[in-house]
Amino acid sequence: MKAKKKWYDHLWIFSLTYLILGFVNILFAWLGMICFIVPLVISICWGNKAYCNKFCGRGQLFSMLGGHFGLSRKKDMPKWMKSKYFRYGFLIFFFTMFFIMLWNTYLVFAGQRPLGQKIKLLWTFKVPWHWAYHGTVFSDGVAQFAFGFYSIMLTSTILGYVTMILFKPRSWCVYCPMGTMTQLICKAKKRDEVTDRS
Amino acid sequence: MKRKASVDKSLCVACGCCVKVCPRAAISVPNGINAVIDEALCVGCGKCAKECPASVISLEEADNES
């Protein structure tokens, strides 16, 4: 018996559209903030992982490509990859890179650096992306953030895609920085609750 | 002897992939910490174990149950 699909089972469409829009106009990258803010708000306000469990469009996309379309080998991932050291280490690395990106955005805002119309893949490879930039009515910094943020989103999609092929479809979930962070928030919230009661 | 799914809680990432595939709605992720299996509902089909991206669910003999 297959469970009836709910509205949120189709959120993979959002994730796919987001990836495509980044090729059309880079300013759409700002929409990706939803994927950062919503899981945080849910975990902080309600103390659960409903975002991962139900709404995450990227997870659904990987599950579909790896499961339905059979693009995954469906093998177990190596032990080190699911260890706390790796998960927390990747979280720290990811957010360090995120804050460096914010700093670069600030420099463009402050007029100390020109707008770089490039996407940086895997934190290393610079790819020309000027064709998705059609100017902005705001500061150049707004566009710089879009380039930087889309770089992060595309990079993590690529990583997730590679581990989807190599291991289980949703391998990304194991080391997803947002997932690790929301789980930590949930754990901390639960601990507070227990100590409050005693 | 019946086989039931069992989660290694220390390694569970609480992603909820197992919840989605369970045909008996026997799995939940209370408080977003780790997956919990309701042994009364679990039929030991192993779908969750197969789906788990971290491969931390296994089927184990639950011999103390009737």
Interface residues (C-beta under 8 A of the other chain):
Chain A: M1 A3 S43 G47 N48 K49 A50 C52 N53 K54 G59 S63 K74 D76 M77 K82 S83 R87 F167 K168 P169 R170 S171 W172 C173 V174 C176 G179 T180 T182 Q183 I185 C186 K187 K189 K190
Chain B: L11 V13 A14 C15 G16 C17 V19 K20 P23 A25 V29 P30 N31 G32 I33 K50 E51 C52 P53 A54 S55 V56
